[in-house]
Each structure stands twice: as C-alpha cells, then as structure tokens.
C-alpha cells in the first residue's frame, strides 16, 4: 500500500509489540490500525472488530500450510533427562490425538483455558472460524535435525544407563511381585547378502528397552544381540508391537537402551520412517534436497544429486509436485531418495 517503516521507528508506520489478546480492544479504541496475529485472535478481529484481512499468511507458503507451534528440546537436556523428555513428547502426541479425535470437547477446553488466561471467552463463531484454519499434527522428522554438538567419529557408542540387576529375573524384568515379559516373540533376523570383511556395521550386545516403570512397565526388547556386517542386508520380521521400530530407533540414535550396548560404524545412520514424513509445503525435489542442505552441500552439487536420486527411484518426472499430489507408494519412494541423500554407511528402513 505504499507505506514504509524502519527499525528506528521512522516512516509512515510505527510497529509496536502488543499482546494478542488485547488487539481487538486496541483496534476498537483506534489505537491500532492493523495487526499480525495468529488464530484465534485473527478470526476474532475479523468477526467482532469487523477488520479486513490484508495478508493471509497461508498464501505466502507453498501449499498454503505452515508450522505455527513446534516442540523443541535441547540435546543436552535430552541426554540428561531422557525419561522426562519422552514423557513430554508422549504428552504432546496424546494431546494432538485428543484434539483430532474430540474436536467439540477440545474447543470447549481451549475456550475455558482462554477465559482463565484473558478473563474473556471466545464466541462460538470466532472459535469455529479459528478452528477451521488450524491443523493439529506431529512433526515426523526429528532425525533430519543436525546435531552439531556431536563430534564426528568412526564409531559411536551408546552405553545404557546403569541399573542394578535383580537375581532370578530370567527372560523378563522383575519389579516387585510382578514379572514383565516381551509382549511378542523377538523379531526374526535373517541376513540376505554376504557381509564384507572388517568390523560389523551394527552391533547390539544384550540390548533391552523397557518403557515405563512399576507394574505397568513394558519390555519392548529383551536382551537382543545382533551383528550386521558391512554390505549385509538384514530384514527384521515380526508381529505388530514386537519391537521392530524400537530396535531401529535405538540403532538410529533416537532412543537409548535400558540395558545393553549399541554400536554403529561410520557415523549417523539414515532412517526411512514407517510414515513417509514428507514436508507438505516442499516439492518432491526440495524434500530430497533437505538433508543435502543441512550438510551445507554446494547448490550445484545438490541439484545434480537430487536429479540422480529422483531418477534412481523413477520420480524425476514429478520433481515439482507436492506430496499430496502423489500416491502412497510414490511418497515412500521420495522418502527413500531423501534417506539415500544422507550418504550414510547404514540405511535403516521401517516398513519401506
């Protein structure tokens, strides 16, 4: 609209910080001419303040979707308090599931929370309008975040937290008068290719993973030992819930064993998740390019590598499409190309 401003406060517009909950009152008093606000305050400004939307942020993002809230935890906090972080993440996931499963109850609870915080609840039309502009989901890509605090090493050791062992625990883990056991037989392990000479790429030594504590604790893995050689292709086969994804998470470094030791040769493994986990606002090519950008690969090399990987998975003809324009199988192939773009010596695939 031809208006200008600058950080020093000059120009035609003065930008001030204000609380989202007070924007409507300031607007009605004439002390505010415009505001950049999230939901539900944007819907309230339009519905009750008769404001006009000049710029919808969704129009600035490919696909019209963008993140508004992210749950981020410092890696040193994760190292010191993994159980607390796990409970935090589990609580966030449970909250997202509840928001999607019980939208009416969720809206009522959110409105009550806003009433306690701001002394004023939202009208039904405002709340419904705001809710229609929001999508509650969980970010599936923590493995792509760089970990600059970890120095590169040929071999990474992940020792378990030391816990006293109880005599007579047998195949399970004993807590008080109850015995926990693996809910399903440990997955069968079958090598498909001959390993190359040298140290194993993956070594698991009596690895156990127990979730929770007390009578409700669940042993997802119980003293699993395994070696996978370089160049070897190993399939993990087992019933749903027997610990396959837990095993991959331990090898990938996304989780730590309760007992035992995990060793991975050659740095951080690449992990292809069970869910393709593509960023919906990025094209196919840019999703594959993401690991290369995180590694600060020069642009010219990235372009060539993305083209090569998309040809490898026969998706070069759809490089500019968004994930929602692809079939489920095509999205999985994009996820595979993205995993290969990490150029890791170990590739982990969860139900590819």
C-alpha positions in Angstrom: 0.0 0.0 0.0 3.0 2.3 -0.4 3.6 2.6 3.4 7.1 2.4 4.8 8.8 1.9 8.1 12.2 1.2 9.5 13.7 -0.3 12.7 14.4 3.1 14.1 10.7 4.0 14.1 10.7 6.3 11.2 8.5 6.3 8.1 4.7 6.1 7.8 4.1 3.2 10.1 5.1 2.6 13.7 5.3 -1.0 14.7 4.8 -1.8 18.4 4.6 -5.0 20.4 1.2 -5.9 21.9 -0.4 -8.8 23.5 -2.5 -10.9 21.1 -5.5 -10.9 23.5 -5.7 -7.1 23.6 -5.6 -6.5 19.8 -9.4 -6.3 19.5 -9.7 -3.7 22.3 -6.8 -1.6 20.9 -8.3 -1.8 17.4 -11.8 -0.7 18.6 -10.2 2.2 20.5 -8.4 3.4 17.4 -5.0 2.8 19.0 -4.2 0.1 16.5 -4.7 0.3 12.7 -3.6 -3.3 11.9 -2.1 -6.3 13.5 -0.3 -9.5 12.5 -2.0 -12.1 14.8 -2.4 -15.8 14.9 -5.6 -17.7 15.5 -7.9 -17.4 17.3 -7.2 -13.7 17.6 -7.3 -13.2 13.8 -10.8 -14.6 13.5 -12.0 -12.5 16.5 -10.5 -9.3 14.9 -12.5 -10.0 11.7 -15.7 -11.3 13.3 -16.1 -8.9 16.2 -13.9 -6.0 15.2 -15.1 -6.0 11.5 -11.5 -6.0 10.4 -10.3 -6.9 6.9 -7.6 -9.5 6.2 -4.9 -7.8 4.1 -2.5 -10.7 4.0 -3.3 -14.3 4.8 0.0 -15.9 5.8 -1.1 -19.2 4.3 -0.9 -17.5 0.9 2.8 -16.9 1.4 3.6 -20.7 1.8 3.6 -23.4 -0.9 0.5 -25.5 -0.4 -1.0 -23.0 2.0 0.3 -24.7 5.1 3.0 -23.6 7.6 4.0 -24.6 11.1 2.9 -22.3 14.0 4.0 -24.3 17.0 7.0 -26.6 17.3 8.1 -28.6 20.4 11.9 -28.3 20.6 14.1 -29.8 23.3 17.9 -29.1 23.7 20.0 -32.1 23.1 21.9 -31.7 26.4 18.5 -31.8 28.2 17.7 -35.0 26.3 21.0 -36.5 27.3 20.5 -35.7 31.0 16.8 -36.4 31.3 15.6 -38.7 28.5 12.6 -40.0 30.5 11.3 -36.5 31.2 11.7 -35.6 27.5 10.0 -38.8 26.4 7.0 -38.0 28.7 6.9 -34.5 27.3 6.8 -35.8 23.7 4.3 -38.5 24.6 2.1 -35.9 26.3 2.3 -33.7 23.2 1.4 -36.6 20.9 -1.5 -37.6 23.1 -2.8 -34.1 23.2 -2.7 -33.8 19.4 -4.5 -37.2 19.1 -7.2 -36.0 21.5 -7.6 -32.6 19.7 -8.3 -34.5 16.4 -10.5 -37.2 18.0 -12.7 -35.0 20.2 -12.9 -31.6 18.4 -16.0 -30.4 20.2 -14.7 -31.2 23.6 -11.3 -29.8 22.7 -12.8 -26.5 21.6 -14.6 -26.2 24.9 -11.5 -26.9 26.9 -9.4 -24.4 24.8 -12.1 -21.7 25.3 -12.1 -22.3 29.0 -8.4 -22.0 29.1 -8.5 -18.8 27.2 -11.2 -17.5 29.6 -9.0 -18.2 32.6 -6.0 -16.5 30.9 -7.7 -13.5 29.4 -10.8 -13.1 31.5 -12.9 -13.4 28.3 -14.1 -16.5 26.4 -14.5 -16.5 22.6 -17.8 -16.5 20.9 -18.9 -19.7 19.1 -18.5 -18.2 15.5 -15.0 -17.0 16.3 -13.9 -20.3 17.8 -15.3 -22.3 14.9 -13.6 -20.0 12.4 -10.3 -20.2 14.1 -10.5 -24.0 14.4 -11.2 -24.4 10.7 -7.8 -22.7 9.9 -5.8 -25.0 12.1 -4.4 -28.5 11.6 -3.1 -30.4 14.6 -0.3 -32.8 13.7 3.0 -34.2 14.8 6.3 -33.4 13.1 7.7 -36.7 11.9 11.2 -35.7 11.0 13.4 -35.3 14.2 16.1 -37.5 12.6 16.8 -34.8 10.0 17.8 -32.2 12.5 21.6 -31.7 12.6 23.4 -32.5 15.8 26.4 -30.1 15.7 27.3 -30.7 19.3 28.5 -34.3 18.5 32.0 -34.5 17.1 32.3 -36.9 14.1 33.6 -40.3 15.0 34.0 -43.5 13.1 32.2 -45.5 15.8 29.6 -44.2 18.2 29.0 -45.9 21.5 25.7 -45.6 23.2 26.0 -47.2 26.7 22.9 -47.7 28.6 22.1 -46.0 31.9 23.4 -48.4 34.5 20.7 -50.1 36.6 21.1 -52.7 39.2 20.2 -56.2 38.0 17.9 -58.4 40.2 18.8 -62.0 40.7 16.4 -64.5 39.2 14.9 -62.1 36.7 15.2 -64.8 33.9 14.0 -63.7 30.5 11.9 -60.9 31.8 12.4 -58.0 34.1 11.1 -58.3 37.7 9.6 -55.4 39.6 8.3 -56.3 43.0 5.9 -59.3 42.7 5.2 -58.9 39.0 7.2 -60.1 36.0 7.3 -58.2 32.8 7.8 -60.1 29.6 8.2 -59.3 25.9 4.7 -58.9 24.5 5.6 -60.8 21.3 8.5 -63.1 20.3 11.6 -61.1 19.4 11.7 -60.4 15.7 13.4 -63.0 13.5 16.7 -61.8 11.9 17.7 -63.2 8.5 20.7 -62.0 6.5 20.2 -61.6 2.8 23.6 -60.6 1.5 27.1 -61.7 2.3 28.9 -59.3 4.7 32.1 -57.6 3.6 35.3 -58.3 5.7 36.0 -56.0 8.6 34.3 -54.9 11.8 30.4 -55.1 11.8 28.5 -52.0 10.8 26.0 -52.6 13.6 26.5 -54.4 16.9 23.9 -54.9 19.6 25.0 -56.5 22.8 22.2 -57.8 25.1 20.1 -54.7 24.4 16.8 -54.3 26.4 14.4 -51.4 26.2 11.7 -51.0 28.9 9.1 -48.3 28.7 7.6 -47.0 31.9 8.2 -48.4 35.4 6.4 -50.4 38.1 3.5 -52.8 37.4 2.7 -51.1 34.0 6.2 -51.2 32.6 6.5 -52.8 29.2 9.6 -54.6 27.9 9.7 -53.9 24.2 13.1 -55.6 23.7 14.7 -58.1 25.9 18.5 -58.8 25.7 18.7 -58.7 21.9 22.2 -59.4 20.5 23.0 -58.9 16.8 25.8 -58.1 14.4 25.3 -56.8 10.9 28.3 -56.7 8.6 29.2 -54.1 6.1 27.4 -54.7 2.8 24.9 -57.0 4.5 21.1 -56.6 4.1 19.1 -57.8 7.1 15.3 -58.0 7.4 13.6 -57.8 10.8 10.4 -59.7 10.7 7.8 -60.0 13.5 4.3 -59.3 14.6 3.0 -55.8 15.2 4.2 -54.5 18.5 7.1 -56.9 18.9 9.7 -54.0 19.0 10.9 -53.7 15.4 10.5 -49.9 15.3 12.0 -49.6 18.8 15.0 -51.6 17.6 15.5 -49.2 14.6 15.2 -46.2 16.9 17.9 -47.5 19.1 20.3 -48.1 16.2 19.4 -44.7 14.7 20.3 -43.0 18.0 16.8 -41.6 18.5 16.5 -43.6 21.7 18.7 -45.2 24.3 18.6 -48.8 25.6 17.6 -49.5 29.2 20.3 -52.1 29.3 23.0 -53.3 26.9 25.1 -51.6 24.2 24.5 -50.3 20.7 27.5 -49.6 18.4 27.2 -48.2 14.9 30.2 -48.0 12.5 30.6 -45.0 10.2 28.6 -42.2 11.8 24.9 -41.5 12.0 22.6 -43.9 10.1 20.0 -42.7 7.7 16.4 -43.7 8.7 13.4 -44.0 6.5 10.4 -43.8 8.7 7.3 -46.0 8.5 5.4 -42.9 7.6 6.9 -41.1 4.7 7.1 -37.9 6.8 7.5 -35.5 3.8 7.2 -31.8 4.5 3.9 -31.0 2.7 4.9 -27.4 1.8 8.0 -28.5 -0.1 8.1 -30.1 -3.6 9.4 -33.6 -4.2 12.8 -32.2 -5.2 13.1 -29.9 -2.2 12.2 -32.8 0.2 15.0 -34.9 -1.2 17.3 -31.8 -1.1 16.7 -31.2 2.6 19.5 -33.5 4.0 21.9 -32.1 1.5 21.1 -28.5 2.6 21.6 -29.5 6.2 25.0 -30.8 5.4 25.8 -27.5 3.5 26.5 -29.2 0.2 27.1 -26.6 -2.5 24.0 -25.8 -4.6 25.3 -27.1 -7.9 26.2 -30.4 -6.3 22.8 -30.6 -4.6 20.9 -30.1 -7.9 22.9 -32.9 -9.6 22.5 -35.2 -6.7 18.7 -34.6 -6.3 18.2 -35.3 -10.1 20.3 -38.5 -9.8 18.3 -39.8 -6.8 14.9 -39.0 -8.3 15.9 -40.9 -11.5 17.0 -43.8 -9.3 13.5 -44.1 -7.8 11.8 -43.2 -11.1 10.3 -39.9 -9.8 12.2 -37.4 -11.9 9.0 -36.6 -13.8 7.2 -35.4 -10.7 10.1 -33.4 -9.1 8.0 -30.2 -8.8 4.9 -31.8 -7.3 3.8 -31.6 -3.7 3.4 -34.7 -1.5 -0.4 -34.5 -1.5 -0.3 -34.9 -5.3 1.5 -38.3 -5.1 0.3 -41.8 -4.3 1.3 -43.5 -1.1 3.9 -45.6 -2.9 5.4 -42.6 -4.6 5.7 -40.8 -1.3 7.6 -43.8 0.1 10.0 -43.6 -2.9 10.5 -39.9 -2.2 11.3 -40.8 1.5 13.8 -43.4 0.2 15.5 -40.9 -2.0 15.7 -38.5 0.9 17.3 -41.2 3.1 19.8 -42.0 0.4 20.7 -38.3 0.1 22.2 -38.5 3.6 25.0 -40.8 2.2 25.2 -42.7 5.4 27.0 -46.1 5.6 24.0 -47.6 7.4 20.5 -47.3 5.9 17.5 -48.2 8.2 14.1 -48.6 6.7 10.9 -49.1 8.8 8.4 -51.0 6.7 9.5 -49.5 3.4 
